[in-house]
Amino acid sequence: MRPDQWGAGDYADRMVVTPPGGAPPPPSAPAAPPPGAPAPRMPLRRLGWRRFLALAGVVLLIAAGALFMVFTLGESLGAEALLVGVIAAILPVPVLVSCFLWLDRYEPEPLKYLIFCFAWGAFVSTAISLLVNETGARLFEDRGLPTALTAVLVAPFIEELTKAAGPILLLIFRRREFSGVTDGLVYCGLSAVGFAMVENILYLGGYGYRTGVEEYGPATGAQQVIAIFIVRILLFGFAHPLFTSMTGVGLGVAARTADRRVRILAPLAGLLLAMMLHGTWNLLPSLAQATGQPVIVLYGYLGVMVPIFFAMVGLAVWLRAWEGRLTERTLPDYVRAGWLTPPEVAALGSLGRRHAARTWARRVAGDGGVKAMRGYQFAATRLALLRDGMRRGLDRKPAERDRTAREERELLDAIAAYRSFFVGRDPQAPVGVWDGQRYHLRFPDGSQRTVDAPDEPVVPIPVVLAPPPPPVGHGPHPWHPGG
């Protein structure tokens, strides 16, 4: 896009205000990394003694919950029913986990936090919920009340609270790993999937296989397992992730706002909505049994849960696309400052463009190039989220702003290191330098030419950058003293 033109609402209308840069030195290709050199990596955090103690405490808590659940289920179901329940309950887990990981492709969360949320829901949440629900059932029974009230008045509150506790801990102690509502959906969704998996072991192995075997034999047990699998997993398998996703939305909103009131009220509102939705879901079969009208369950399923489910799916897909477009809204600051080129920003705007960039990097730099391109895309997305947080004023304390500035510099250094693996190595393209406004290209015949940025670049043009200025940071813009 030429400087005297204005774009039509896309990334170009922010590129056109790029200020002119000085005359760059004669372009030259960057030095190639040594043969067999590994791709650069993102900087790693040091594991101090406090983090080590916290990590050890979390691992011990999850391990204790796992041992408790294995012992409790094994004692109540028996080895054979437990094995059948585990096999049947694990079958849908890869599909559900893949759906949440699909949402997280632009800026994948650290694997350790994903495993933490899943394990928290599977073992810690189920152990606490089981104890509380059994206690509530005994209290209702002692007072002459039906134990079915536990599913309506106790289970929704304790289960949603404990499922959300793990992601809430991440928000409190690892707020920088919460980049928005998408991360809230992923963390809470995985916690709910883990919870549902262990709960399904009880239903499939106990109420299904063991009950059928005790009444009529193994064939009946197998039939009941299949029937419960169809109803509980194929038809209603989305229930627990749907309930807890309400809390995930609240946590994501809290992570991206500077208003302290919203930081507190948004998670509470999401958690309360999750509890209400869960309670309503559990109330439907109780009403159907009390009134003798099983059609109530069907009405509630089709009239309430299905519309809410598709609304959440639509929201998740929209948020996924929004996260991709975030790079086009925030990274132009670094283009104007001379850190990135317009095509690189455009190539981050969708998964299709990112795939095309990786294909190009593999062609010009091999496996090291495609690994570097993956790291580059991840670092650039992190940089966009960090810049968006600066604009929102998420860092209130000087120490937080200093930490953000350091992280910004680390990301920019990582981006520069990743670029060195594939920039200037395409023999089919001229060598060039981006000066913040135009390309200065050198062609094979030795001629040099100044070229404006194309209107719709979709892959990184293999050019080097002029000597970079200081990072953008929280202070005045390096190109615009007024900020």
Buried (B, 14 or more C-beta within 10 A) or exposed (E): BEBEEEBEEBBBBBBBEBEEBEEBEEBEEBEEBEEEEEBBEEEEEEEEEEEEEEEEEBEEBBEEBBEBBBEBBBEEBBEBBBBBBBEBBEEBBEEBBEBBBEBBEBBEBEEEBBEBBBBBBBBBBBBBBBEBBBEBBEBBEEEEEEBBBBBBBBBBBBBBBBBBBBBBBBBEEEBBBBBBBBBBBBBBBBBBBBBBBBBBBBBBBBBBBBBBBEEEEEEBBBBBBEEBBEEBBEEBBBBBBBBBBBBBBBBBBBBBBEEEEBBEBBBEBBBBBBBBBBBBBBBBBBBBEEEEEEEBBEEBBEEBBEEBBEEBBEBBEEBBEBBBBBBBBBBBBBBBBBBBBBBBBBBBBBBEBBEBBBEBBBBBBEEBBBBBBBBBBBBBBBBBBBBBBBEEEBBEEEEBBEEBBEBBEBBBBBBBBBBBBBBBBBEEBBBBBBBBBBBBBBEEEEEBEEEBBBEEBBBBBBBBBBEBBEBBBBEEBBBEEEE
